[in-house]
Amino acid sequence: MTNKTTMTAIATHRKRLQEIFRESRISYQSGGVLTPRDMLRLPEYALSFINTLAITTKPKKHLDPWVTITSPSIIFDFGAFTGFCINKVHSEVVQLWDTDQGLNLTVGDGLDLLDTLDETFDLVTSILPLGYRLQPAEKQSLDKRFLGIHDKATIIMAKSLALLTEDGIGIFLVTDNFFYDGKAEELFAADGFYIDAIFALASGALGGEMGSGTNIATNLIVIRRKSQDKYFFSELTNNEEEMQLILDKYLVDGPQGIDRTLLRGTFRGLAATKLARQIEKLETQYKSFTSYKIDDICEIRGCKTGGKFDETENAIYVPKVGNSPAINVLSNVTIKHQNLLQLKFDPKVVNAVYMQSYFRSALGRLMLQSETRGSVIRNLSKASLLAMPIPIPSMSEQNNIVANMEKIDKLREVINEFENELALNPTGSSSILEQLDNMIDVMGSLTGADKVRALVRDGESSTLEFKQTLSWNVRANKKDIAMQIASLKQIVAFLNSSGGTLLIGVADDGSIPGVDLELGKLHKNSLDHFQTGFKNLLKDRIGEQFYPYFDVVIHNVDGAHVLLINCRPSKTSCWLINPETKQEEFYVRAPAATDKLEGRVLIDYIENHNWDV
């Protein structure tokens, strides 16, 4: 994705920013100064991605309605440029930098200046202000179609899109809040514009000088003049090869591709999307659980500033802000009650101690996180909790879970006491070492099954793949070499990329039938025979020289045997000997897919891939 020209442009810009920061206390002609907050910038991988995506459109005319000293529009050349810069200091700095691009930059507010343009553009890019609300005077001058829109950036986007050519695209940075009420998308659709792709950035991606930055979750969106019922969706990371594969997949398949798509109107942020996928997996793993809305099984109360809750039976306390854990004993609360929500559950349906453990789990924390709102300080509200779906096991199962938790807490206390005594009384410890070994064996087996469940909940990704069987074709009810090849391709692809995990015995829908049917049909129910056959496959089709790069283990998950193959990146190229064609084939891992490389693309990959990781 990146080339020398792109990286040189980014490095030059970074150097300029550092120089400007060192001189930030110098007064400019406009009378202003620059602060670290003025220099919030996208990470290099995101800038590179924008540049690569933008130049695929071969733009001749480019518009940026909100230019700052960190805008991609002043880093890269996207054709004849027109831009507006509301900040006089930023404008002065950009003009000093502009030695050869010939930027047509006007000082002023894009909200007003966009109305003065009577030309069209192939490309619009902008890193618009985050969380700027319209001022009363600005609202009065707006067209009636903008009624009900309070975010300034949304209206600037709408006005900019109106200047796009028929095949032009807009690339913008937006926060998760942009998607919550759907008003922005409705506004764009009314003018014939639609979000085509969403590329989520990690929280905290926007950084600055001297450690300045923000934890606001942001996304790059692509908007076009064509309606689709789906978005293309992917998360961007600093993995160069993965980003190139993401871009290639988007440009080839677009929103109609099978992988990496979301139904229009369903995106609420990266965290919420991951949560939704985990819940889908939970529905297949815990079919006996009943799904409730919190509103149906719980009363939620807040507390006034300076006030305190009364101790209440069968209740838990969840923080509205911050990352404190849910608590079921009010006396254990260490934060102000005004920053808590009290959830009092129906004792016929829910044990509050179980709910405390649920909201402390990885899934429960992610669920709470996905329901928070706010660009700067994210807040959990009563309204957002009421509609939250919760999978609830039977009361007897909850009570069993609570009893086991209490035993684990007691065990933790005993182990802590034993640890404290061990150094002082080593001879007395030998009598219980055997029991400790037995406990480790039991807990280790539980951990393996739990690990498989957790991986399945996460869903398939660039580093995780599911296969229902190794050699048995369930539909045709017979042994099938094509099934073997499909699994071996994944292993080769992981070795040639950044590594990953293959689970054999897990279906695409997240159910876990295991490989037990295959064990009975082909291996006389012998795990040893199955493992020997798999090892021979690896030796014959991939090569025993690659054994050090993967670990193979079988886990028993509720009676179903799952083969887990954990692959590490290889230091040399790995090839699959296809048993059908007898030819060597080279595979790499793309987001939630595996690609076969051939020809020039294959040569470039082998030459440029970092095999020393």
C-alpha positions as CSV (number, residue, x, y, z in Angstrom):
1,M,0.0,0.0,0.0
2,T,2.6,2.5,1.0
3,N,5.3,3.6,-1.5
4,K,8.3,5.7,-1.1
5,T,6.5,8.9,-2.3
6,T,3.7,8.4,0.2
7,M,6.0,7.7,3.2
8,T,8.2,10.7,2.2
9,A,5.2,13.0,2.1
10,I,4.0,11.7,5.6
11,A,7.5,12.0,7.1
12,T,8.0,15.5,5.7
13,H,4.7,16.6,7.2
14,R,5.5,15.0,10.6
15,K,8.8,16.9,10.6
16,R,7.0,20.2,9.8
17,L,4.6,19.6,12.7
18,Q,7.4,19.0,15.1
19,E,9.1,22.2,14.0
20,I,5.9,24.1,14.3
21,F,5.3,22.8,17.8
22,R,8.8,23.8,18.9
23,E,8.0,27.3,17.7
24,S,4.4,27.3,18.9
25,R,4.9,30.1,21.3
26,I,6.0,32.4,18.5
27,S,3.3,34.8,17.6
28,Y,2.0,34.6,14.0
29,Q,0.9,37.6,12.0
30,S,-2.7,36.7,12.8
31,G,-1.9,37.2,16.5
32,G,-2.5,33.5,17.5
33,V,-0.4,30.6,18.7
34,L,-0.6,26.9,18.2
35,T,-1.1,24.3,20.9
36,P,-0.7,20.5,20.9
37,R,-4.5,20.2,20.7
38,D,-4.3,22.0,17.3
39,M,-2.0,19.2,16.0
40,L,-4.2,16.2,16.5
41,R,-3.4,14.0,13.5
42,L,-4.3,10.6,12.1
43,P,-1.8,7.8,12.4
44,E,0.5,7.1,9.5
45,Y,-1.3,4.0,8.5
46,A,-4.6,5.8,8.2
47,L,-3.1,8.6,6.2
48,S,-1.5,6.1,3.9
49,F,-4.9,4.3,3.5
50,I,-6.6,7.6,2.6
51,N,-4.0,8.4,0.0
52,T,-4.1,5.0,-1.6
53,L,-7.9,5.0,-1.7
54,A,-8.2,8.5,-3.0
55,I,-5.8,8.1,-5.9
56,T,-7.7,5.0,-7.2
57,T,-10.3,7.5,-8.3
58,K,-7.7,9.4,-10.3
59,P,-9.1,12.8,-9.1
60,K,-8.5,15.9,-11.1
61,K,-10.2,18.4,-8.8
62,H,-10.2,18.1,-5.0
63,L,-12.1,19.9,-2.2
64,D,-11.5,20.1,1.5
65,P,-14.0,22.3,3.3
66,W,-12.2,22.3,6.7
67,V,-8.4,22.6,6.2
68,T,-6.1,22.4,9.2
69,I,-2.3,21.8,9.5
70,T,-2.9,18.1,9.9
71,S,-5.3,17.6,7.0
72,P,-4.5,14.9,4.4
73,S,-5.3,17.4,1.7
74,I,-2.1,19.4,2.5
75,I,0.1,16.2,2.7
76,F,-0.8,14.6,-0.6
77,D,-1.5,15.9,-4.1
78,F,-5.0,14.9,-5.2
79,G,-5.3,17.3,-8.2
80,A,-6.3,20.9,-8.4
81,F,-7.2,21.9,-4.9
82,T,-9.8,24.1,-3.3
83,G,-10.0,24.5,0.4
84,F,-11.4,26.6,3.3
85,C,-9.6,27.2,6.5
86,I,-11.4,28.8,9.4
87,N,-8.3,29.2,11.6
88,K,-6.1,32.1,10.5
89,V,-3.0,30.6,12.2
90,H,-3.5,27.3,10.4
91,S,-3.9,29.1,7.1
92,E,-0.7,31.1,7.6
93,V,1.2,27.9,8.4
94,V,-0.2,26.0,5.4
95,Q,0.6,28.9,3.1
96,L,4.2,28.9,4.3
97,W,4.4,25.2,3.6
98,D,2.8,25.4,0.2
99,T,5.8,25.5,-2.1
100,D,4.7,23.6,-5.1
101,Q,1.1,22.3,-4.7
102,G,-0.5,25.6,-5.6
103,L,-3.2,25.4,-2.9
104,N,-6.3,27.5,-3.5
105,L,-6.9,28.2,0.1
106,T,-9.5,30.7,1.4
107,V,-9.7,31.8,5.0
108,G,-13.2,31.4,6.3
109,D,-15.9,29.0,7.5
110,G,-16.7,26.2,5.1
111,L,-20.3,26.2,6.4
112,D,-20.8,29.5,4.5
113,L,-18.1,29.5,1.8
114,L,-19.4,26.2,0.3
115,D,-22.5,28.1,-0.9
116,T,-20.3,30.3,-3.0
117,L,-18.9,27.5,-5.2
118,D,-20.4,26.8,-8.6
119,E,-18.0,24.0,-9.7
120,T,-17.8,20.2,-9.1
121,F,-15.1,18.0,-7.7
122,D,-14.0,14.4,-8.2
123,L,-12.9,14.0,-4.6
124,V,-13.8,15.6,-1.2
125,T,-11.7,14.7,1.8
126,S,-11.9,16.3,5.2
127,I,-11.0,15.8,8.9
128,L,-14.0,17.8,10.2
129,P,-14.3,19.2,13.7
130,L,-15.4,16.6,16.3
131,G,-18.4,17.5,18.4
132,Y,-18.9,21.1,17.1
133,R,-22.6,22.1,17.6
134,L,-24.2,24.8,15.5
135,Q,-24.4,28.2,17.1
136,P,-27.8,30.0,17.2
137,A,-26.7,32.5,14.5
138,E,-25.6,29.7,12.2
139,K,-28.9,27.9,12.6
140,Q,-30.8,30.9,11.4
141,S,-29.0,31.1,8.1
142,L,-29.4,27.4,7.2
143,D,-31.8,25.9,4.7
144,K,-34.9,24.2,6.1
145,R,-33.7,20.8,5.1
146,F,-31.1,21.0,7.8
147,L,-33.7,21.4,10.6
148,G,-33.0,19.0,13.4
149,I,-29.3,18.6,12.6
150,H,-27.2,20.1,15.3
151,D,-23.7,18.8,14.3
152,K,-21.8,21.3,12.2
153,A,-19.6,18.7,10.6
154,T,-22.7,16.9,9.2
155,I,-24.0,19.9,7.4
156,I,-20.6,20.8,6.0
157,M,-20.4,17.2,4.7
158,A,-23.9,17.5,3.1
159,K,-22.9,20.8,1.4
160,S,-19.6,19.3,0.2
161,L,-21.3,16.2,-1.3
162,A,-23.6,18.3,-3.3
163,L,-20.5,19.4,-5.3
164,L,-19.4,15.9,-6.2
165,T,-19.3,14.7,-9.8
166,E,-21.4,11.7,-10.7
167,D,-18.6,9.2,-10.0
168,G,-16.9,11.2,-7.3
169,I,-16.3,10.1,-3.7
170,G,-16.1,11.7,-0.3
171,I,-13.8,10.5,2.4
172,F,-14.5,11.9,5.9
173,L,-13.5,11.2,9.5
174,V,-16.5,10.8,11.9
175,T,-17.1,9.7,15.5
176,D,-19.4,6.8,16.5
177,N,-22.0,9.4,17.5
178,F,-22.4,10.3,13.9
179,F,-24.3,7.0,13.4
180,Y,-26.5,6.8,16.5
181,D,-29.7,8.6,15.5
182,G,-29.5,8.0,11.7
183,K,-30.3,11.6,10.9
184,A,-27.0,12.2,9.0
185,E,-27.6,9.3,6.7
186,E,-31.2,10.3,6.1
187,L,-30.0,13.8,5.2
188,F,-27.4,12.4,2.7
189,A,-29.9,9.9,1.2
190,A,-32.4,12.7,0.6
191,D,-29.7,14.3,-1.7
192,G,-28.8,11.0,-3.3
193,F,-25.7,10.2,-1.4
194,Y,-25.0,7.0,0.6
195,I,-22.3,5.6,2.8
196,D,-20.4,3.0,0.9
197,A,-17.8,1.9,3.4
198,I,-16.8,2.3,7.0
199,F,-13.2,1.8,8.1
200,A,-13.1,1.9,11.9
201,L,-10.0,3.2,13.7
202,A,-9.0,2.0,17.2
203,S,-9.9,4.2,20.1
204,G,-7.1,6.7,20.7
205,A,-6.0,6.7,17.0
206,L,-6.0,10.5,16.9
207,G,-2.7,11.6,18.4
208,G,-0.7,14.7,18.8
209,E,2.6,16.2,20.0
210,M,3.9,15.8,23.6
211,G,1.4,12.9,24.4
212,S,-1.7,15.0,23.5
213,G,-4.5,13.1,21.9
214,T,-8.0,11.8,22.4
215,N,-9.7,8.5,23.1
216,I,-12.7,9.3,20.9
217,A,-13.6,6.3,18.7
218,T,-13.4,7.5,15.0
219,N,-14.1,6.0,11.6
220,L,-13.2,6.8,8.0
221,I,-16.3,6.7,5.8
222,V,-16.6,6.7,2.0
223,I,-19.7,8.3,0.5
224,R,-20.8,7.8,-3.1
225,R,-23.8,8.6,-5.4
226,K,-25.1,5.0,-5.3
227,S,-27.5,3.3,-3.0
228,Q,-26.6,-0.1,-1.4
229,D,-28.4,-2.1,1.2
230,K,-25.1,-2.8,3.0
231,Y,-21.9,-1.1,4.0
232,F,-18.5,-2.5,3.4
233,F,-17.0,-2.6,6.9
234,S,-13.5,-3.3,8.3
235,E,-11.2,-2.3,11.1
236,L,-7.9,-0.6,10.1
237,T,-4.7,-1.5,11.9
238,N,-1.1,-0.7,11.3
239,N,-0.6,-4.1,9.6
240,E,0.5,-3.0,6.1
241,E,-0.3,-6.2,4.3
242,E,-3.7,-6.6,5.9
243,M,-4.7,-3.0,5.0
244,Q,-3.8,-3.7,1.4
245,L,-5.9,-6.8,1.4
246,I,-8.8,-4.8,2.9
247,L,-8.6,-2.2,0.3
248,D,-8.3,-4.7,-2.6
249,K,-11.4,-6.5,-1.3
250,Y,-13.3,-3.3,-1.0
251,L,-12.4,-2.1,-4.5
252,V,-13.2,-5.5,-6.0
253,D,-16.3,-6.7,-4.1
254,G,-17.6,-3.5,-2.5
255,P,-20.6,-3.7,-0.2
256,Q,-22.1,-6.6,-2.1
257,G,-19.2,-8.9,-1.1
258,I,-20.1,-11.7,1.3
259,D,-17.5,-10.9,3.9
260,R,-17.1,-7.7,5.9
261,T,-20.5,-6.2,5.3
262,L,-23.1,-4.7,7.6
263,L,-26.7,-3.9,6.9
264,R,-27.3,-0.2,6.3
265,G,-28.3,1.7,9.4
266,T,-26.9,-1.0,11.8
267,F,-23.5,0.4,12.6
268,R,-23.0,2.0,16.0
269,G,-19.3,1.8,16.4
270,L,-16.5,-0.8,16.4
271,A,-17.2,-1.9,19.9
272,A,-20.9,-2.3,19.3
273,T,-20.3,-4.3,16.1
274,K,-17.9,-6.7,17.9
275,L,-20.5,-7.1,20.6
276,A,-23.3,-7.9,18.1
277,R,-21.1,-10.6,16.6
278,Q,-20.3,-12.1,20.0
279,I,-24.0,-12.1,20.9
280,E,-24.7,-14.0,17.6
281,K,-22.2,-16.6,18.7
282,L,-23.8,-16.8,22.2
283,E,-27.1,-17.5,20.7
284,T,-25.7,-20.7,19.1
285,Q,-23.7,-21.7,22.2
286,Y,-26.4,-21.1,24.8
287,K,-29.6,-22.1,23.1
288,S,-31.2,-22.9,26.5
289,F,-30.7,-19.4,27.7
290,T,-33.7,-17.0,27.5
291,S,-33.1,-13.5,26.2
292,Y,-34.6,-10.7,28.2
293,K,-34.6,-7.0,27.9
294,I,-33.4,-5.4,31.1
295,D,-36.6,-3.3,31.2
296,D,-38.6,-6.6,31.6
297,I,-36.7,-7.9,34.6
298,C,-35.3,-4.9,36.3
299,E,-36.0,-1.5,37.8
300,I,-33.3,1.1,37.2
301,R,-32.7,4.1,39.4
302,G,-30.2,7.0,39.4
303,C,-29.1,9.1,42.3
304,K,-29.1,12.9,42.7
305,T,-25.8,14.8,43.0
306,G,-24.6,14.4,46.6
307,G,-27.3,11.8,47.4
308,K,-26.9,8.1,48.4
309,F,-28.7,4.9,47.6
310,D,-30.3,2.7,50.3
311,E,-29.1,-0.9,50.5
312,T,-31.6,-2.9,48.4
313,E,-32.1,-6.6,48.0
314,N,-31.2,-8.4,44.8
315,A,-29.6,-5.3,43.2
316,I,-26.3,-4.4,41.6
317,Y,-24.7,-1.0,41.0
318,V,-23.2,-0.2,37.6
319,P,-21.0,2.9,37.0
320,K,-22.3,5.5,34.5
321,V,-18.7,6.7,33.7
322,G,-15.3,5.1,34.0
323,N,-14.3,1.4,34.1
324,S,-15.2,0.4,37.7
325,P,-16.7,-3.1,38.0
326,A,-20.4,-3.8,38.8
327,I,-20.9,-4.3,42.5
328,N,-23.8,-6.1,44.3
329,V,-22.9,-4.9,47.9
330,L,-23.5,-1.2,48.3
331,S,-21.0,-0.9,51.2
332,N,-18.2,-2.0,48.8
333,V,-18.9,1.0,46.4
334,T,-15.9,3.4,46.3
335,I,-17.2,6.0,43.9
336,K,-19.9,8.7,44.4
337,H,-23.4,7.3,44.2
338,Q,-24.4,10.0,41.7
339,N,-22.1,8.2,39.2
340,L,-24.0,4.9,39.6
341,L,-27.1,3.3,38.3
342,Q,-29.0,0.9,40.6
343,L,-30.4,-2.2,38.9
344,K,-32.9,-4.0,41.1
345,F,-33.8,-7.4,39.5
346,D,-36.9,-9.6,39.7
347,P,-35.8,-12.3,42.2
348,K,-38.0,-14.9,40.4
349,V,-35.9,-14.5,37.2
350,V,-32.4,-13.2,38.2
351,N,-29.9,-13.7,41.0
352,A,-28.2,-10.3,41.4
353,V,-24.9,-12.0,42.3
354,Y,-25.0,-13.8,39.0
355,M,-25.6,-10.5,37.2
356,Q,-22.7,-8.9,39.0
357,S,-20.4,-11.7,37.6
358,Y,-22.0,-11.3,34.1
359,F,-21.3,-7.6,33.9
360,R,-17.8,-8.2,35.1
361,S,-17.1,-10.8,32.4
362,A,-15.4,-9.7,29.1
363,L,-18.8,-9.9,27.3
364,G,-20.7,-8.0,30.0
365,R,-18.1,-5.2,30.0
366,L,-18.2,-5.0,26.2
367,M,-22.0,-4.8,26.4
368,L,-21.9,-1.9,28.8
369,Q,-19.2,-0.2,26.8
370,S,-21.2,-0.4,23.6
371,E,-24.2,1.3,25.2
372,T,-22.2,4.4,26.4
373,R,-22.7,7.6,24.6
374,G,-20.7,10.8,24.2
375,S,-17.6,11.9,22.2
376,V,-15.4,13.1,25.0
377,I,-16.8,11.7,28.3
378,R,-18.7,8.5,27.5
379,N,-21.8,8.0,29.7
380,L,-24.1,5.1,30.4
381,S,-27.7,6.2,30.7
382,K,-30.8,4.6,32.0
383,A,-32.5,4.8,28.6
384,S,-29.6,3.0,26.9
385,L,-29.7,0.2,29.4
386,L,-33.5,-0.5,29.3
387,A,-33.5,-2.0,25.8
388,M,-30.3,-4.0,26.4
389,P,-30.8,-7.8,25.6
390,I,-29.4,-10.2,28.2
391,P,-29.2,-14.0,27.8
392,I,-30.3,-15.4,31.2
393,P,-29.9,-19.1,32.2
394,S,-32.4,-20.8,34.5
395,M,-32.5,-19.8,38.1
396,S,-31.0,-23.2,39.1
397,E,-28.1,-22.7,36.7
398,Q,-27.6,-19.2,38.1
399,N,-27.5,-20.5,41.6
400,N,-25.0,-23.2,40.6
401,I,-22.8,-20.5,39.0
402,V,-23.0,-18.4,42.1
403,A,-22.1,-21.4,44.3
404,N,-19.1,-22.2,42.2
405,M,-18.0,-18.5,42.3
406,E,-18.2,-18.6,46.1
407,K,-16.0,-21.7,46.1
408,I,-13.5,-20.1,43.8
409,D,-13.3,-17.1,46.1
410,K,-12.7,-19.4,49.1
411,L,-10.1,-21.3,47.1
412,R,-8.4,-18.1,46.2
413,E,-8.2,-17.2,49.9
414,V,-6.8,-20.6,50.8
415,I,-4.2,-20.4,48.0
416,N,-3.2,-16.9,49.2
417,E,-2.7,-18.2,52.7
418,F,-0.7,-21.2,51.4
419,E,1.5,-18.9,49.4
420,N,2.2,-16.8,52.4
421,E,3.2,-19.8,54.5
422,L,5.2,-21.6,51.8
423,A,8.4,-19.7,52.4
424,L,8.2,-20.0,56.2
425,N,7.1,-23.6,56.4
426,P,8.3,-25.5,53.3
427,T,8.2,-28.9,54.9
428,G,4.5,-28.6,55.7
429,S,3.7,-27.9,52.1
430,S,4.7,-31.2,50.6
431,S,1.6,-33.0,51.8
432,I,-0.7,-31.0,49.6
433,L,1.4,-30.6,46.4
434,E,-0.3,-33.7,44.9
435,Q,-3.7,-32.1,45.4
436,L,-2.5,-28.9,43.8
437,D,-1.3,-30.8,40.8
438,N,-4.7,-32.4,40.4
439,M,-6.4,-29.0,40.7
440,I,-4.1,-27.6,38.0
441,D,-5.0,-30.5,35.7
442,V,-8.7,-29.9,36.2
443,M,-8.5,-26.1,35.8
444,G,-6.3,-26.5,32.8
445,S,-8.9,-28.6,31.0
446,L,-11.6,-26.1,31.9
447,T,-9.5,-23.3,30.6
448,G,-9.0,-25.0,27.2
449,A,-12.7,-25.4,26.7
450,D,-13.4,-21.9,27.8
451,K,-10.7,-20.6,25.4
452,V,-12.5,-22.3,22.5
453,R,-15.8,-20.8,23.5
454,A,-14.3,-17.4,23.8
455,L,-12.7,-17.7,20.4
456,V,-16.0,-18.8,18.9
457,R,-17.8,-15.8,20.4
458,D,-15.2,-13.4,18.9
459,G,-16.1,-14.8,15.4
460,E,-13.9,-15.3,12.4
461,S,-11.3,-12.7,11.5
462,S,-8.0,-12.3,9.8
463,T,-6.4,-14.4,12.6
464,L,-9.2,-16.9,13.3
465,E,-11.0,-19.4,11.1
466,F,-13.6,-22.1,11.7
467,K,-13.9,-25.5,9.9
468,Q,-16.6,-28.0,10.8
469,T,-14.6,-31.1,9.8
470,L,-11.1,-32.0,8.7
471,S,-11.9,-34.8,6.1
472,W,-15.6,-35.6,6.3
473,N,-18.1,-33.9,3.9
474,V,-21.2,-33.6,6.1
475,R,-23.6,-32.8,3.2
476,A,-22.3,-35.6,1.0
477,N,-21.8,-37.9,4.0
478,K,-18.4,-39.2,2.8
479,K,-14.7,-38.5,3.0
480,D,-13.6,-35.6,0.9
481,I,-10.1,-34.5,0.1
482,A,-11.4,-31.0,-0.7
483,M,-12.2,-30.6,3.0
484,Q,-8.6,-31.4,3.9
485,I,-7.3,-28.9,1.4
486,A,-9.6,-26.2,2.8
487,S,-8.1,-26.6,6.3
488,L,-4.5,-26.9,5.0
489,K,-4.9,-23.7,3.0
490,Q,-5.8,-21.8,6.2
491,I,-2.7,-23.1,8.0
492,V,-0.4,-22.2,5.1
493,A,-2.0,-18.7,4.9
494,F,-1.5,-18.1,8.6
495,L,2.1,-19.1,8.4
496,N,2.7,-16.8,5.4
497,S,0.9,-13.9,7.1
498,S,0.8,-12.8,10.8
499,G,-0.2,-16.1,12.3
500,G,-3.6,-17.2,13.5
501,T,-5.8,-19.9,14.9
502,L,-7.8,-22.6,13.1
503,L,-10.6,-24.4,15.0
504,I,-11.7,-27.7,13.4
505,G,-15.0,-28.9,14.8
506,V,-16.7,-25.4,14.8
507,A,-19.4,-24.6,12.2
508,D,-19.7,-21.3,10.4
509,D,-22.7,-20.3,12.5
510,G,-20.7,-20.7,15.7
511,S,-22.2,-24.0,16.8
512,I,-19.7,-26.6,18.1
513,P,-20.4,-30.1,16.8
514,G,-16.8,-31.2,17.2
515,V,-15.0,-33.7,15.0
516,D,-16.8,-36.6,16.7
517,L,-18.7,-37.7,13.6
518,E,-15.5,-37.9,11.7
519,L,-13.8,-39.8,14.5
520,G,-16.5,-42.5,14.3
521,K,-16.6,-42.6,10.5
522,L,-12.9,-42.6,9.8
523,H,-10.9,-43.3,13.0
524,K,-12.9,-45.8,15.0
525,N,-13.5,-43.2,17.6
526,S,-9.8,-43.0,18.3
527,L,-8.3,-39.6,19.1
528,D,-4.8,-41.0,18.7
529,H,-5.6,-42.3,15.3
530,F,-7.1,-38.9,14.3
531,Q,-4.1,-37.0,15.5
532,T,-1.7,-39.3,13.7
533,G,-3.6,-38.8,10.5
534,F,-3.5,-35.1,10.9
535,K,0.2,-35.0,11.6
536,N,0.8,-37.1,8.4
537,L,-1.2,-34.6,6.4
538,L,0.9,-31.7,7.7
539,K,4.1,-33.6,6.9
540,D,3.0,-34.6,3.4
541,R,1.2,-31.4,2.3
542,I,3.1,-28.7,4.1
543,G,6.4,-30.2,5.4
544,E,7.7,-31.2,8.7
545,Q,10.2,-28.3,8.7
546,F,7.2,-26.1,9.6
547,Y,6.3,-28.1,12.8
548,P,8.0,-25.5,15.1
549,Y,5.5,-22.8,13.8
550,F,2.3,-24.4,15.1
551,D,0.8,-26.0,18.2
552,V,-1.9,-28.6,17.9
553,V,-4.2,-29.6,20.8
554,I,-7.6,-31.2,21.1
555,H,-10.1,-29.7,23.6
556,N,-13.2,-31.3,24.9
557,V,-16.0,-28.7,24.8
558,D,-19.2,-30.1,26.4
559,G,-18.4,-33.5,25.0
560,A,-17.5,-32.3,21.6
561,H,-13.8,-32.6,20.5
562,V,-12.4,-29.5,18.8
563,L,-9.0,-29.4,17.2
564,L,-7.1,-26.1,17.8
565,I,-4.2,-25.3,15.6
566,N,-2.3,-22.2,16.7
567,C,0.0,-20.9,14.0
568,R,2.9,-18.5,14.3
569,P,4.3,-16.5,11.4
570,S,6.9,-18.5,9.4
571,K,10.4,-17.1,8.8
572,T,10.3,-18.6,5.3
573,S,7.7,-18.9,2.6
574,C,5.3,-21.9,3.1
575,W,3.7,-23.8,0.2
576,L,0.8,-26.2,0.1
577,I,1.3,-29.3,-2.1
578,N,-2.2,-29.8,-3.5
579,P,-3.0,-33.5,-3.6
580,E,-5.3,-33.1,-6.5
581,T,-3.1,-30.9,-8.8
582,K,0.2,-32.1,-7.4
583,Q,1.3,-28.4,-7.6
584,E,2.7,-26.1,-5.0
585,E,0.3,-23.3,-4.0
586,F,0.9,-20.1,-2.0
587,Y,-1.8,-18.6,0.3
588,V,-2.0,-15.5,2.5
589,R,-4.6,-14.4,5.0
590,A,-7.0,-11.6,4.2
591,P,-9.7,-10.2,6.6
592,A,-11.9,-13.2,7.2
593,A,-10.8,-14.9,4.0
594,T,-7.8,-16.7,2.4
595,D,-6.3,-15.6,-0.9
596,K,-4.2,-17.6,-3.3
597,L,-1.4,-15.5,-4.8
598,E,0.0,-16.1,-8.2
599,G,2.2,-14.3,-10.8
600,R,3.6,-10.8,-10.1
601,V,1.5,-10.4,-7.0
602,L,3.1,-13.5,-5.5
603,I,6.6,-12.4,-6.4
604,D,6.0,-8.9,-4.9
605,Y,4.6,-10.5,-1.7
606,I,7.5,-12.8,-1.1
607,E,10.0,-10.1,-1.8
608,N,8.4,-7.5,0.4
609,H,6.9,-9.5,3.3
610,N,8.8,-9.2,6.6
611,W,9.9,-12.9,7.1
612,D,11.9,-11.9,10.2
613,V,9.0,-11.2,12.5
